Amino acid sequence: MAVCPICNGVGLVRVMSASGLWVSRACECQEMEREEQRLAAAHIPERYRQYTLDGYETAFRGADPSLGRAHLTARKFVDAYPVDTAGKGLLFTGSIGVGKTHLAVGVLRRLIQERGARGLFCDYRELLKNIQNSYNPQVNTTELELLKPVFAAEVLVLDDLGAQKPNEWVWDTVALILNTRYNDRQTTIITTNYPDLPAASGALSDPERAAREPTLGDRIGDRMRSRLAEMCVRVEMTGEDFRQTVKKARFG
């Protein structure tokens, strides 16, 4: 590990105070180290670790105007945090590949780096699978141990909400997470591929229900969808799959 050229690894530097006395203060390398520790504690997946707000592209050919608006909303949210956001978060909705996770991670990184926030990235489907696995008597981790950092995070990114096939247990778990964070006025940033619309009406026939595009209400229940309306500012994003157009994988 390289030694800081400013403090030579001591962690302190001597500066002259306004009264003309020499005093010691923490070197800037200490804050950089703390920042790196906060980023590591956020558990941002390797694939997303380099996502930043500055690196989000909106100027490519055919880009939908909603992407630029979403980018601007994300930047304004960071600037307003925490005083003017008052515990509210963001709900990024849209089809696959429009950059919802990119913006969510970009906001999380900026809040950690510029506001000193304690953040956590959480994949919705992975979290639910880990909780289910905790019921196995051979697993030492408990449900409470898994949920404790989710409840405690100052800023939580809950990625791909609704991805897990819904049932009563899923709905109860989502309700526990969202209600706990709502009651504690913690900031939650959510991404989902499902439109922010209510669940299918009971009046629909089975063929109509099968042909209808699933909604967020279908996946997490209308009660929790209503809770999200209080917790988060909705940011709608539309457009083609960015990974299939601009960043399609290729050799060479």
Legacy VTK file of the C-alpha trace (Angstrom):
# vtk DataFile Version 3.0
C-alpha trace
ASCII
DATASET POLYDATA
POINTS 252 float
0.000 0.000 0.000
1.423 3.397 -1.019
2.399 5.790 1.770
0.618 9.138 1.729
3.104 11.778 0.485
1.401 14.464 2.580
1.622 12.906 6.043
4.107 10.081 5.316
1.650 7.560 6.702
1.239 9.228 10.089
-2.358 10.301 9.393
-1.804 13.787 10.834
-0.433 17.030 9.429
0.670 20.202 11.223
-1.017 23.451 10.230
-0.996 26.949 11.632
-4.264 27.984 13.261
-5.873 31.410 12.990
-4.311 32.321 16.342
-0.814 31.610 14.987
-0.306 28.319 16.839
0.806 25.093 15.194
-1.841 22.382 15.590
-2.334 18.869 14.270
-5.281 17.813 12.161
-6.265 14.677 10.282
-4.681 14.329 6.858
-6.992 14.224 3.836
-5.838 10.637 3.221
-7.812 9.626 6.344
-11.075 10.828 4.851
-10.273 9.041 1.581
-9.668 5.839 3.522
-12.949 6.208 5.398
-14.717 6.830 2.086
-13.286 3.626 0.639
-14.412 1.746 3.742
-17.959 3.099 3.370
-18.029 2.104 -0.313
-16.793 -1.394 0.517
-19.437 -1.726 3.243
-22.153 -0.878 0.690
-21.523 -4.228 -1.067
-22.024 -2.845 -4.559
-21.565 -5.810 -6.947
-18.381 -5.833 -9.014
-20.375 -5.469 -12.236
-21.866 -2.179 -11.030
-18.950 -0.838 -9.007
-17.845 1.665 -11.644
-21.322 3.084 -12.241
-21.407 6.823 -11.569
-23.814 9.649 -12.321
-21.170 11.328 -14.473
-20.786 8.137 -16.490
-24.478 7.768 -17.332
-24.991 8.288 -21.081
-28.037 10.099 -22.456
-26.656 11.571 -25.683
-26.553 8.437 -27.843
-28.613 8.160 -31.039
-32.267 7.385 -30.356
-32.050 8.084 -26.620
-35.487 8.674 -25.125
-35.896 12.100 -23.442
-37.016 10.347 -20.238
-33.429 9.164 -19.678
-32.143 12.725 -19.515
-34.944 13.701 -17.142
-34.168 10.712 -14.918
-30.484 11.649 -14.873
-31.338 15.220 -13.859
-33.688 14.014 -11.116
-30.948 11.772 -9.726
-28.475 14.672 -9.630
-30.986 17.002 -7.966
-31.750 14.336 -5.362
-28.079 14.116 -4.394
-27.842 17.902 -4.154
-30.941 18.040 -1.937
-29.941 15.195 0.403
-30.567 14.958 3.316
-32.324 18.192 4.337
-34.744 18.661 1.453
-35.317 14.968 0.726
-36.734 14.446 4.246
-36.302 10.683 4.276
-37.857 10.158 0.849
-36.194 8.061 -1.844
-36.457 7.331 -5.550
-38.388 4.689 -7.486
-36.855 4.063 -10.915
-39.347 2.277 -13.185
-38.888 1.139 -16.765
-38.095 -1.726 -19.081
-34.911 -3.777 -19.034
-31.680 -2.059 -20.008
-32.615 1.633 -19.711
-30.106 2.301 -16.917
-32.185 2.153 -13.741
-29.530 0.309 -11.745
-26.818 2.590 -13.135
-28.583 5.673 -11.788
-29.446 4.017 -8.465
-25.820 3.016 -7.888
-24.638 6.431 -9.077
-26.818 8.126 -6.466
-25.656 5.706 -3.769
-21.984 6.312 -4.567
-22.378 10.088 -4.524
-24.224 10.064 -1.212
-21.503 7.892 0.315
-18.683 10.008 -1.099
-20.123 13.500 -0.742
-22.513 13.182 2.211
-20.738 10.502 4.221
-23.859 8.328 4.110
-23.854 4.694 5.243
-25.273 2.843 2.266
-26.132 -0.689 1.181
-26.863 -2.272 -2.194
-29.320 -5.158 -2.035
-30.528 -7.399 -4.866
-34.199 -8.085 -4.141
-34.290 -11.656 -5.427
-31.006 -12.602 -3.745
-32.176 -11.138 -0.433
-35.386 -13.181 -0.470
-33.510 -16.366 -1.353
-31.051 -15.782 1.480
-33.917 -15.221 3.925
-35.606 -18.434 2.782
-32.327 -20.283 3.142
-31.970 -19.014 6.705
-34.935 -21.214 7.682
-32.756 -24.267 7.007
-31.684 -25.607 10.444
-28.193 -26.302 9.065
-27.678 -22.600 8.275
-26.320 -20.496 11.136
-27.535 -17.118 9.817
-30.982 -16.020 11.009
-33.592 -13.935 9.211
-33.067 -11.104 11.682
-29.309 -11.089 11.040
-29.933 -10.811 7.298
-32.478 -8.022 7.662
-30.642 -5.985 10.309
-28.288 -4.215 7.828
-31.231 -3.674 5.456
-33.171 -1.931 8.222
-30.142 0.009 9.491
-28.756 1.362 6.197
-29.056 5.128 5.960
-29.458 4.723 2.201
-30.643 1.405 0.762
-30.674 0.490 -2.924
-33.234 -2.284 -3.438
-32.578 -3.487 -6.970
-35.118 -5.268 -9.200
-38.113 -5.064 -6.867
-40.824 -7.515 -7.906
-38.467 -9.963 -9.604
-39.428 -12.801 -7.245
-42.656 -14.668 -8.055
-45.250 -13.259 -5.640
-46.890 -15.187 -2.824
-48.067 -14.327 0.688
-44.614 -14.841 2.201
-42.995 -12.548 -0.391
-45.610 -9.869 0.200
-45.183 -10.090 3.982
-41.396 -9.811 3.682
-41.615 -6.811 1.349
-44.088 -5.189 3.741
-41.733 -5.728 6.687
-38.785 -4.144 4.848
-40.639 -1.169 3.398
-42.719 -0.396 6.489
-39.686 -0.563 8.785
-37.717 1.834 6.615
-40.740 4.100 6.161
-41.316 4.318 9.909
-37.621 5.060 10.519
-37.599 7.694 7.726
-34.691 5.946 6.005
-33.938 6.708 2.351
-34.760 3.849 -0.026
-33.823 3.863 -3.716
-35.682 1.226 -5.713
-35.494 -0.102 -9.265
-38.166 -2.221 -10.911
-38.927 -3.508 -14.400
-42.666 -3.393 -13.720
-44.907 -0.392 -14.447
-46.109 1.422 -11.343
-49.749 0.428 -11.797
-52.292 -1.394 -9.594
-52.817 -5.138 -9.551
-55.142 -6.812 -12.021
-58.826 -6.393 -11.273
-60.737 -9.431 -10.113
-63.218 -8.730 -12.927
-60.686 -9.787 -15.586
-61.134 -13.164 -17.211
-58.288 -15.678 -17.064
-57.327 -15.091 -20.752
-57.377 -11.307 -20.198
-55.275 -11.676 -17.080
-52.753 -13.907 -18.883
-52.422 -11.483 -21.806
-52.006 -8.440 -19.552
-48.531 -7.147 -18.743
-47.757 -7.692 -15.027
-47.604 -4.530 -12.926
-45.839 -3.555 -9.729
-49.157 -3.977 -7.927
-49.311 -7.576 -9.172
-45.797 -8.304 -7.936
-45.746 -6.681 -4.477
-49.423 -6.007 -3.759
-51.346 -2.754 -3.982
-50.897 -1.995 -0.280
-47.103 -1.853 -0.601
-47.323 -0.059 -3.930
-49.334 2.627 -2.111
-46.645 2.763 0.588
-44.011 3.374 -2.095
-45.973 6.391 -3.323
-45.350 7.960 0.109
-41.732 6.800 0.370
-40.311 7.539 -3.076
-40.420 9.996 -5.944
-41.295 7.997 -9.060
-38.851 8.308 -11.967
-40.185 6.754 -15.175
-37.664 5.671 -17.814
-38.483 4.393 -21.287
-36.458 3.380 -24.311
-34.702 0.456 -25.948
-32.421 -1.927 -24.098
-29.142 0.017 -23.849
-27.174 -3.242 -23.544
-28.639 -4.549 -26.791
-27.982 -1.372 -28.766
-25.080 0.729 -27.484
-23.164 -1.756 -25.312
-23.776 -5.074 -27.012
-21.010 -7.540 -26.160
-18.479 -8.315 -28.880
-14.968 -9.725 -29.232
-11.991 -7.576 -30.207
LINES 1 253
252 0 1 2 3 4 5 6 7 8 9 10 11 12 13 14 15 16 17 18 19 20 21 22 23 24 25 26 27 28 29 30 31 32 33 34 35 36 37 38 39 40 41 42 43 44 45 46 47 48 49 50 51 52 53 54 55 56 57 58 59 60 61 62 63 64 65 66 67 68 69 70 71 72 73 74 75 76 77 78 79 80 81 82 83 84 85 86 87 88 89 90 91 92 93 94 95 96 97 98 99 100 101 102 103 104 105 106 107 108 109 110 111 112 113 114 115 116 117 118 119 120 121 122 123 124 125 126 127 128 129 130 131 132 133 134 135 136 137 138 139 140 141 142 143 144 145 146 147 148 149 150 151 152 153 154 155 156 157 158 159 160 161 162 163 164 165 166 167 168 169 170 171 172 173 174 175 176 177 178 179 180 181 182 183 184 185 186 187 188 189 190 191 192 193 194 195 196 197 198 199 200 201 202 203 204 205 206 207 208 209 210 211 212 213 214 215 216 217 218 219 220 221 222 223 224 225 226 227 228 229 230 231 232 233 234 235 236 237 238 239 240 241 242 243 244 245 246 247 248 249 250 251
